[in-house]
Amino acid sequence: MADPELVDVVVVGLGVGGEEVAGRLAEAGLSVVGVERDLVGGECPYWGCVPSKMMIRAANAIAEARRVDGLAGSAEVRPDWAPVARRIREEATDTWDDTVAVQRFTGKGGRFVRGAARLDGPGRVRVGERVFQARHGIVLGTGTRPSVPPVDGLADTPYWTNRQAIEVEELPESLLVLGGGAIGLELAQVFARFGVRVTVVEALDRVLAVEEPEASEVAAAALRADGVEIHTGVRAERVSHDGQGFTLRGAGGAEFTADRLLVVTGRRAHLDELGLDTVGVDAGRRYLTVDDRLHVTEGIWAVGDVTGEGAFTHVAMYQAGIVVADVLDHARRADAGADPSGTASATGGAAGSGAGGSARAVPRADYRALPRVTFTDPEVGAVGLTEHQARERGVNVQVGLARLPSSARGWIHKAGNEGFVKLVADADEGVLIGATSVGPAGGEVLSALVVAVHAAVPLARLRQMIYAYPTFHRAIEDALRDMS
Ligand SMILES: Cc1cc2nc3c(=O)[nH]c(=O)nc-3n(C[C@H](O)[C@H](O)[C@H](O)COP(=O)(O)OP(=O)(O)OC[C@H]3O[C@@H](n4cnc5c(N)ncnc54)[C@H](O)[C@@H]3O)c2cc1C
């Protein structure tokens, strides 16, 4: 076996989070090895956010064109998937080729290694026969893969995950979507708008079950209006494929058939593949447990979906900023001969003001105002706690809700104006702790609510704000009024 190669940092997995960390550390002058077994950039640009939002953009254009009738004359729409597939292939993914992304990383001074990496004892990472010894740290950004439920027969069928759904060149006539979460609903609506007969089967009693019930209702109604059949409270019991199509049998005997089956029932990290036992970390958990500086254990950080703090690109990017600051802080301390663990500075000790730099400059992760958007039409944006979560935590909850169709802008907008703003406040503190914004621009309206939750803006100040007329976000003012 070759001697280990000494480097400053090894980043395992160059998805959104890992690529950001590796690139910025390399730009800062550290010797960084980035290891990726698949495509640099990860799920988001190739099979996730970017291509799915291109699909949604196209599907929404169709929906808007269909709204011309009654508003602006008449329009004939003939959906065609070819330009969408071509755009994903050519503009988004370079036909699933990461040459540009690799060059982006190496252009910053990083060293790229293609392969599957695992930990190989403290400070060491193995990729095949090569072993790297990291002086300052290892960052794990290995993400998640689809979690496929143990439904009888399913594993033997040619079901789709998000990857096949994104790569599809020719649409099927009919599609079963197992899972009514954000990804399931986004893709179901897209395919339905392109003429596919779509059926969503969800085990829980409502779609988008993590969001407010009012959001589930609006989203379900919108999809039904697009022709999507939605069956909630149906647990899949058996799946079969006869060479032509799929049959899904639910508990209670209901049967659903379609040409294709898309399984979008969540995602899971594969910690068992990472050699965590060689550094004394439990691989039996669902996600890597991290502290508020994304530390897993001495010398190891994690970033992105693998931390289980929210499976969003913006969470991975946010965490990456903290990891970069903390690794650089550790490197400075180590180079200055100070306490590299940062313990002394974190507790206000002398090392914090020493030559190694101050750990107080390293931000701590705070997910109180974590935003999330489901890009259905209408969009479902949410931040912080739902009303139910707040009540479960024993908060003295105050709620306000305003429906968009009865707002000035919603009334003007007419076709496609479904939505609402719902506010959840801590009445004792007089601040918002959660909010939901559903509507044609639900994800954009959300930004004001994120600021309010993040900065704990007093309700009294929010009530004194001037809200531009006639915007969708004026519904925030209406919801505040509904609260008092
Ligand atoms: C259909 C879909 C739509 C989405 N839409 C949105 C959206 O609109 N907005 C949003 O914020 N998020 C969205 N997401 C989620 C987003 O894609 C993820 O949150 C994001 O990709 C997480 O980045 P990551 O770096 O943690 O992991 P990933 O992007 O999964 O990257 C991890 C990388 O690590 C590599 N890897 C794993 N193990 C090893 C190993 N042992 N050795 C070497 N390499 C390894 C993998 O090959 C992968 O490239 C969507 C996801 C999907 C599936």
The ligand as a MOL file (V3000), in Angstrom:
LIG
                    3D

  0  0  0     0  0            999 V3000
M  V30 BEGIN CTAB
M  V30 COUNTS 53 58 0 0 0
M  V30 BEGIN ATOM
M  V30 1 C -36.1930 16.3120 -7.5170 0
M  V30 2 C -35.5200 17.1820 -6.4770 0
M  V30 3 C -35.8100 18.5300 -6.4380 0
M  V30 4 C -35.1860 19.3540 -5.5130 0
M  V30 5 N -35.5080 20.6730 -5.5070 0
M  V30 6 C -34.9350 21.4980 -4.6030 0
M  V30 7 C -35.2340 22.8800 -4.5950 0
M  V30 8 O -36.0310 23.3820 -5.3960 0
M  V30 9 N -34.6310 23.6720 -3.6650 0
M  V30 10 C -33.7510 23.1560 -2.7530 0
M  V30 11 O -33.2340 23.9170 -1.9280 0
M  V30 12 N -33.4440 21.8370 -2.7500 0
M  V30 13 C -34.0080 21.0010 -3.6450 0
M  V30 14 N -33.6800 19.6700 -3.6470 0
M  V30 15 C -32.7320 19.1720 -2.6310 0
M  V30 16 C -31.2760 19.4340 -3.0440 0
M  V30 17 O -31.0110 18.8090 -4.2740 0
M  V30 18 C -30.3560 18.8900 -1.9620 0
M  V30 19 O -30.6880 19.4810 -0.7260 0
M  V30 20 C -28.8930 19.1860 -2.2630 0
M  V30 21 O -28.4940 18.5670 -3.4590 0
M  V30 22 C -28.0320 18.6940 -1.0990 0
M  V30 23 O -26.6820 18.8800 -1.3840 0
M  V30 24 P -25.5980 17.9500 -0.6870 0
M  V30 25 O -24.2830 18.5400 -1.0610 0
M  V30 26 O -25.8930 17.7720 0.7400 0
M  V30 27 O -25.8030 16.5030 -1.3110 0
M  V30 28 P -25.8330 15.9720 -2.8030 0
M  V30 29 O -26.2250 17.0150 -3.7590 0
M  V30 30 O -26.6570 14.7310 -2.7380 0
M  V30 31 O -24.3220 15.5950 -3.0990 0
M  V30 32 C -23.6560 14.5940 -2.4030 0
M  V30 33 C -22.5440 14.0720 -3.2950 0
M  V30 34 O -21.7150 13.1800 -2.5610 0
M  V30 35 C -21.3040 12.1180 -3.4120 0
M  V30 36 N -20.8870 11.0080 -2.5740 0
M  V30 37 C -21.6600 10.3240 -1.6950 0
M  V30 38 N -20.9230 9.4040 -1.0510 0
M  V30 39 C -19.6720 9.5020 -1.5460 0
M  V30 40 C -18.4620 8.8260 -1.2620 0
M  V30 41 N -18.4070 7.8770 -0.3480 0
M  V30 42 N -17.3540 9.1740 -1.9540 0
M  V30 43 C -17.3890 10.1640 -2.8940 0
M  V30 44 N -18.5100 10.8400 -3.1930 0
M  V30 45 C -19.6410 10.5190 -2.5150 0
M  V30 46 C -22.5340 11.8630 -4.2630 0
M  V30 47 O -22.1850 11.2040 -5.4580 0
M  V30 48 C -23.0700 13.2760 -4.4890 0
M  V30 49 O -22.5820 13.8480 -5.6830 0
M  V30 50 C -34.2730 18.8110 -4.5740 0
M  V30 51 C -33.9680 17.4450 -4.6220 0
M  V30 52 C -34.5740 16.6460 -5.5510 0
M  V30 53 C -34.2290 15.1770 -5.5670 0
M  V30 END ATOM
M  V30 BEGIN BOND
M  V30 1 1 1 2
M  V30 2 1 2 3
M  V30 3 2 2 52
M  V30 4 2 3 4
M  V30 5 1 4 5
M  V30 6 1 4 50
M  V30 7 2 5 6
M  V30 8 1 6 7
M  V30 9 1 6 13
M  V30 10 2 7 8
M  V30 11 1 7 9
M  V30 12 1 9 10
M  V30 13 2 10 11
M  V30 14 1 10 12
M  V30 15 2 12 13
M  V30 16 1 13 14
M  V30 17 1 14 15
M  V30 18 1 14 50
M  V30 19 1 15 16
M  V30 20 1 16 17
M  V30 21 1 16 18
M  V30 22 1 18 19
M  V30 23 1 18 20
M  V30 24 1 20 21
M  V30 25 1 20 22
M  V30 26 1 22 23
M  V30 27 1 23 24
M  V30 28 2 24 25
M  V30 29 1 24 26
M  V30 30 1 24 27
M  V30 31 1 27 28
M  V30 32 2 28 29
M  V30 33 1 28 30
M  V30 34 1 28 31
M  V30 35 1 31 32
M  V30 36 1 32 33
M  V30 37 1 33 34
M  V30 38 1 33 48
M  V30 39 1 34 35
M  V30 40 1 35 36
M  V30 41 1 35 46
M  V30 42 1 36 37
M  V30 43 1 36 45
M  V30 44 2 37 38
M  V30 45 1 38 39
M  V30 46 1 39 40
M  V30 47 2 39 45
M  V30 48 1 40 41
M  V30 49 2 40 42
M  V30 50 1 42 43
M  V30 51 2 43 44
M  V30 52 1 44 45
M  V30 53 1 46 47
M  V30 54 1 46 48
M  V30 55 1 48 49
M  V30 56 2 50 51
M  V30 57 1 51 52
M  V30 58 1 52 53
M  V30 END BOND
M  V30 END CTAB
M  END
